[in-house]
Amino acid sequence: MTFETSRQAYDAFMGRYADRLAPRLIAFAGVQWGDRVLDVGCGPGSLTEALGELVGAQNVAAVDPSEPFAAAAADRVPGADVRVGAAEALPWPSDTFDVALSQLVVNFMSDADAGVAEMRRVVHPGGMVASCTWDYSGGMTMLRTFWDAALSFDSGTPDEGRTMRYNDPEVLRELWLRSGLEAVETDALVVEASYRDFDDYWEPFTAGVGPAGAYTLSLDPDRRAALREECRRRLGDPDGAFTLSAKAWAVKGRA
Ligand SMILES: C[S@@+](CC[C@H](N)C(=O)[O-])C[C@H]1O[C@@H](n2cnc3c(N)ncnc32)[C@H](O)[C@@H]1O
């Protein structure tokens, strides 16, 4: 499982984006002080922490199937109710929360319809259910550069732009409507992350986090070195620090 990893490995790869995306998703969902909130697929806790700062840790619950990630989120937000589990069978009763959020998760659920239906079940009637996923086919520059480089060697490469089903606002809207959510809205959330140098970009792929990390580890050393150089070339052969932008598609609806 590519998410059975440490917070450090995740942060170097994706956490640097997730930390910046979290306040954007919270604002999009309209979370307010006093709300009781759930973070589904919390990972090592970027969104969990941001929610705790807004509503207080005692009003935050979070769940993730990865034990090391759930443990990291619990360490990061003392007092939050963090559990090991999956979106498709949330371990809370119906009508427990004001808001259920998931950040960068619906594509990893084994059954996204069931997962979103569970998010809807655990919020009060009128409560908010909101998520976001990367624009894998375009605006997520870190991953897009990697997969375009990989495709230049192998047209059969498992490009997340193709393998991730929930990849644009319309499919997210349809998922929300299928789950019976109402007043559904979508938006684009754009964030940036900074890199010290090219190695700061490349090395996190070699820790095996997520589909791109798993693909990197599957390559023999020569192919991996060639992919590294192709990524460097596509990023303009950076000499020193640089910044990449990342676009996510967000969706929200009321139970
Ligand atoms: C890209 S990470 C996002 C983590 C975190 N939300 C963030 O923004 O950094 C995807 C997360 O989904 C979790 N996940 C995978 N399958 C899941 C499922 N069926 N239900 C809930 N979470 C799941 C993974 O363990 C991982 O933590």
The ligand as an SDF file (V2000), in Angstrom:
LIG
                    3D

 27 29  0  0  0  0  0  0  0  0999 V2000
   -3.2610   11.6780   -1.4420 C   0  0  0  0  0  0  0  0  0  0  0  0
   -3.5590   11.1220    0.1960 S   0  0  0  0  0  0  0  0  0  0  0  0
   -4.4230   12.5220    0.9010 C   0  0  0  0  0  0  0  0  0  0  0  0
   -4.2200   12.6080    2.3850 C   0  0  0  0  0  0  0  0  0  0  0  0
   -4.7410   13.8890    3.0590 C   0  0  0  0  0  0  0  0  0  0  0  0
   -6.1630   14.0250    2.9160 N   0  0  0  0  0  0  0  0  0  0  0  0
   -4.0470   15.1090    2.5130 C   0  0  0  0  0  0  0  0  0  0  0  0
   -4.7060   16.0110    1.9920 O   0  0  0  0  0  0  0  0  0  0  0  0
   -2.8140   15.1640    2.6170 O   0  0  0  0  0  0  0  0  0  0  0  0
   -4.8500    9.9410   -0.0150 C   0  0  0  0  0  0  0  0  0  0  0  0
   -5.2970    9.3370    1.3160 C   0  0  0  0  0  0  0  0  0  0  0  0
   -6.4570    8.5180    1.0970 O   0  0  0  0  0  0  0  0  0  0  0  0
   -6.3740    7.4350    1.9780 C   0  0  0  0  0  0  0  0  0  0  0  0
   -7.2960    6.4010    1.5200 N   0  0  0  0  0  0  0  0  0  0  0  0
   -7.0860    5.3920    0.6380 C   0  0  0  0  0  0  0  0  0  0  0  0
   -8.1910    4.6430    0.5070 N   0  0  0  0  0  0  0  0  0  0  0  0
   -9.1290    5.1900    1.3170 C   0  0  0  0  0  0  0  0  0  0  0  0
  -10.4860    4.8550    1.6380 C   0  0  0  0  0  0  0  0  0  0  0  0
  -11.0910    3.8170    1.0840 N   0  0  0  0  0  0  0  0  0  0  0  0
  -11.1240    5.6250    2.5400 N   0  0  0  0  0  0  0  0  0  0  0  0
  -10.5250    6.6870    3.1050 C   0  0  0  0  0  0  0  0  0  0  0  0
   -9.2510    7.0400    2.8440 N   0  0  0  0  0  0  0  0  0  0  0  0
   -8.5610    6.3040    1.9590 C   0  0  0  0  0  0  0  0  0  0  0  0
   -4.9100    7.0590    1.9410 C   0  0  0  0  0  0  0  0  0  0  0  0
   -4.5240    6.2140    3.0140 O   0  0  0  0  0  0  0  0  0  0  0  0
   -4.2580    8.4320    1.9870 C   0  0  0  0  0  0  0  0  0  0  0  0
   -4.0430    8.8640    3.2930 O   0  0  0  0  0  0  0  0  0  0  0  0
  1  2  1  0
  2  3  1  0
  2 10  1  0
  3  4  1  0
  4  5  1  0
  5  6  1  0
  5  7  1  0
  7  8  2  0
  7  9  1  0
 10 11  1  0
 11 12  1  0
 11 26  1  0
 12 13  1  0
 13 14  1  0
 13 24  1  0
 14 15  1  0
 14 23  1  0
 15 16  2  0
 16 17  1  0
 17 18  1  0
 17 23  2  0
 18 19  1  0
 18 20  2  0
 20 21  1  0
 21 22  2  0
 22 23  1  0
 24 25  1  0
 24 26  1  0
 26 27  1  0
M  CHG  2   2   1   9  -1
M  END
$$$$
